[in-house]
Amino acid sequence: MATLKDVAALAGVSVKTVSNVVNGYAFVKPENRSRVEQALAATGYRPNLGARNLRRGRTGFLALVLPELVVPYFAELANLVLGAAQEHEWNVLIEQTRGTRDGERDTLAALGPHMIDAAIVSPEALEGRDFGELAPGIPVVLLGEHHVDVPFDHVGIDNVAAAREAVAHLVSLGRTRIAAIGAHPHRGTAAQRLTGYRLALAEAGLPVRDELVATALNYHRRDGAEAMARLLASPEPPDAVFCFNDLLAVGAVRAAAERGVRVPDDLAVVGFDNTEEGAYSLPSLTTVAPDKAAIAHAAVDLLRRRVDDTERPPEHVRTPFTLRVRESTGDA
């Protein structure tokens, strides 16, 4: 295995110069940097990250705490966080909480500075006082819109504006009985999306009918199908539905098809998350597309800066979203 001395000898520079290049320091002459990079490639040198982290007093790991990896949005986000973390030579420890308060508290309690340098947490049930379970001094970035009154960095989209745009799209198609699937008694993200749904209806002069708002305790395909079946069985079924994630929407489309309801002719459907499954479903799914790559990179960058400067004030980063219009609302 090649060493720093081997690289230095081949490049004709000092070991210190090689170390500066490997560690990304800027104050290296361009000609020396070029020679070192060529020598690194020629020798196949790989830095000992464990030793480097030990010298820095770090573990080289960050935790990514998510509700459910079976939900494609979180699986896709995890993949992007892994890539963003690798750019900063971090490994990622992924923890799944099932979205329950006990699961989230237990996960926080299990994380310590001997295991991780920092954590990215997507909470669904935590309260502010629950963060007392976390070992002191571990930097945290929160994802999503579940409100937790803690002074941590935060990354998320504007869920109210996103839901509002999705429902406004359905209104623009001439739909007047627009349902919502995904109301939830405890999820902050659900509350935000429900607010956007109601705002869009009010702006269009359409009534908000409680019988058109369906609860989903889980955001899985089955929950979407069951909620859609109930809505379609009502005396005045909807002509459009806004689902709070793509899995609910896929389930809703299935339930409609089983009852002879054509999508989008009889029922226009919009989802949320822009997962790969929605893009390849039949019909393809119109959906709100959060910039998941931007969320991942912003979260990791906030952690990197927080690790380097624990005293700076918390930041709240808004990442963009778009509405991807596809076949489920009549436009491919």
N, C-alpha and C positions, 0 to 999 in steps of 0.2 A: 504494500500500500504506500502510495506516494506521501511524502511529508512536505512541510513548508520549506525545509532545507533543500529538498529535491527540486522544488519549483524555483526557489531562489537561485540555485546553481544553474539551472537551465536558462533562466531569464537574465542572469548576470546582474542581479540586484540583491539587496540585503533581505534577510528574513523579515525585518520590520516592514519593508516596502510591500512584500507579498501579503503580510498580515493586514496592512492598511487597505489593500485592494480587496481582499476577501471580506473584510468587514465593512466595505462600502464607504470608506472615508474619502472625502473629496480632494484632500490636499496631496495628490500624487501627480507627478508630471505625466502628461498624456503619453509620451513615448515609453515611459516606464510602465504605465498602466497597460499599454498595448502589449508589451513584451511579457508582462506577468499573465495577462489573459490568455495569450498564446501558449505559455508554458503550463498554465492550469489545464487547458484543453488537451495538450499533448501528454501530460502525465496522468490525467484523469483524477486529479486531486479532489477529494471531498472533505469539507471542514467537519470537525468533530463538534456537532451541535450540542451534545451533552456537556462537554467540557466548557464550551463557550457560555452556555446558559448558567453553568455552575459559577463561572467567574463573575457573571452579571448578577448573580443572586436570583435567577429565574428558573422556572421549570421547563419552559419551551412549550407549554400546553395552555390552551384556553378552552373553556367549557361552552358548549352551545346547548342551551336548555329549551326544548321544544315540546309542545303538547302531544302531537301524534305524527310519527313518521309515515303512517299509513295514508295520511292526507297528502296528496301529491304536492301541494304548495310548499309544505314544510320540507318534504324530501328534496324538492328542487332548490329551495333556499339553502338547505344544508350543504348541498353540493357546491353552491356558489360561495358559501362561507369558507368551505374547505379550500377552495382555490384562492380566495382573497387572503386567508391566513397563511397559506404556503408562501405567498409573496413576501411575507414578513418572518418567514422561518418559524411559524407557529404550527404545531400539531393541534388537532381539535378532538376534544372528548365530547361526544354527543350523548345527552341524557334526555330521556322521554318521560314526561310527567303524567300523561293521560289527561292533562288539562284540569286536574282536580287540585283543590287547595292543599290537601294532605300530600299529594304527590309532589307538588311544587315546593312545599316547605321541606319535605324529606330530602329532596334533591339539593336544595340550598344548604341544608345542614351537613350534607355529606361532602360538600366542596370545601377544600381548605388550601391555604397557600403552599402546602407541601405537594399539592396535586396540580394546581393551575396558577397562571399569572393573572387571569381575568375571566369574565363570563359575559356571554350574550344570552339574555333571557327573554323569551316570548311568553309572558304570563297570561293566564286566562282567569285565575281565581284568587291570586295573591292579594293580600292587603299590605299596606305600608309597614305595619309592625312585624310582618312575617320576615322581612329582610334582616331582622335581628338574628335569624338562624344562620345567616351567612357570616363566615369568619371576618373579623374586622380587616379593613385595608384592601379587600379584593375589589378591583375596579369592575363596574357592571355597566353594560349598555342594555337598555330595554327596547324591545321591538313591539310594534303594534299599538293599539289604542285602548288597551285595558288600563284604566286610570289607577295608578299607584302613587301615593303622595310621598315620594322619596326623591332626594336630590341626585338623581343619576342621569347620565346621558341617555338620549332617546332618539330612535330612528323610526319613521313611519310615514305613510302617505296620509293625505286628507281624505279619510273614509267618507265623511259627509259629502264633500264635493264629488267624489267618485260615484257614490250611490245616486246622487242627484243627477249626474250626467247620464248614468245608465237608464234611469227612469225617464228622464227627459227624452232620450232616444225612443223609448217605447211610446211616449206621448206623441212624438213627431210622426209616428207611423199611423196615427189615428186610433190607437187603442185607448179605451176609456175605463175598462174594468181591470186594473192592473194590480195583481196580487204580489205579495212578498213572502218568501220562504226563508226562515233563518232567525226569527226573533228568539231571543234567549234571555232568561232572567238575570244572568250574571256576567255575560261576556260584554266587555266594553266595546269591542269592535262591532258586535251585533247592534248595540244601542246606537252607535254612530251611523251605521248603514241604514238602520230604521229611520233615523232622523233625516238623512238625505232623501230617502224614499218619500217621506211625508212632505218634505219641503218641495220636491218636484211636483207632487200631486197638487199641493196648494197653489203653486205658481201657475199650474195649468188650469186652475179652477175646477179641479176634480175632487170629489169628496174622498176622505180617508175612511174606508170602511173596515171596521175591526174584523169582520168576518172574512176579509181577504188577506189578513196577516196571519201566517201560519208559523207556529213555534217549531223549532228543531233543536232538541237537546243535544244531538250530535250532528256533525256536518258530513254525513256519509251519504252514499247513493241511496240506501234504503230509506233514510229519513226524508230525502227529497221526494222519492217515489210515493211514500205514504202521505206526505203533506199534500202533494199534487193530487193524489186520488181523493182526498177529502175535499179539496177545493173544487175539483171537477164534479163532485157529487152534489154540490150545493145547488139550490134552485136557480141561481144566477151565476154560472161559473165565469171565471175570468177569461179575458181574451189576450192577456199577457201576464208574465210573471218575472219578477226580479228575484233571483236566488243569491244568497249571501256568500256562496262559493260555487265553484264549478262542479263539485261532486253532487251537491244538492240539485244543480241544474241538469246534470246527466240523469239523475234519478227521476226528475220531473219529466224530462223528454220521454223516458221509458214508460212512465205511467200514462202519459198522454197517448203514446202509440198503442198501448194495450187497450185503450178505450176508443180507438178510432178517431182521436183528435189529432188533426194534422198540424205539424210544426213546420213553418211558421203561419200557414194559412189561417188556422183556427186559433192558434196559441203562439204568440211570440215569446221567446225565452232568452233571458240574459243571465249570465253567470258572473263570477268574480274570481280572479286569480290568474287567468290566462295559463292554465296548465296544459301540458302536451295532450292529455286525454281529450280535453275540450276541442282542441284544434283538429283532432282526427276522428271525433265522433260524427255520427250521421243523423241529422245535419250537424255541420260544424257549428261550434258554439260562439255566439257573440258574448264578449266578456270584458270586464274591467281588467286591464293589464298593469299591475304594479311593476315598476322597474326593479325586479328582484336582484339583478346584479348591482344596481346602485345601492339597494338596502344592505346587501352583504358587504360591499366595499366601504360604505359609510360606517357601518357598525365596527368593522375591524380597524378602520382608521381611527375612530374615536377611542377604541381601546388602546391602540398603540400610543396615542397622544396622552391618554389618561395615565398609562403606566409610566410614561416619561415625566408627567407633570400632574401629580395628584391634587394640586391646589387650585387648578383652574376651574372656573364656574361651569356647571353642567350645560351641555349644548342639546338643542332639540333640532334635529335635521329632518326636513320634509323632502321626501324623494318623489319623483314624478310618477304619473300614471297616464295611460291612454285607454280609450275605448276601442277594442278590436271588433269591428262589425263583420259578422259572418252570416252563415245561412240560417241560423235559428231565428233571426229577425227579418229575413227576406232579402238580405244583401250579402252576396259572396265577396 
